[in-house]
Amino acid sequence: MTKTPMKSDAPMGGLVLSPPRTIQQARRTLSKLIAALYRGEVDDLRARTMCYLLVSLVSIIRDSDFEQRIQALEKAQEKKK
């Protein structure tokens, strides 16, 4: 996973965010984003967009995890038959 540095003159300032792959990484990314917003390093619209994407990603990760667990339970149930 590579980090994508943002140019200092870009709306994200010097904030460096890695694309999150887990819910914990999304939480850390959101925390960094909130801190950057408070410091004035990111504009409101960009922060709102990033937050929306992070929430969407967390939902997809959670749903995928549930789907995998259900499939594993169904497989185990079929083996018992």
Secondary structure, 3 states (H helix, E strand, C coil): CCCEECCCCCCCCCCEECCCCCHHHHHHHHHHHHHHHHCCCCCHHHHHHHHHHHHHHHHHHHHHHHHHHHHHHHHHHHHHC
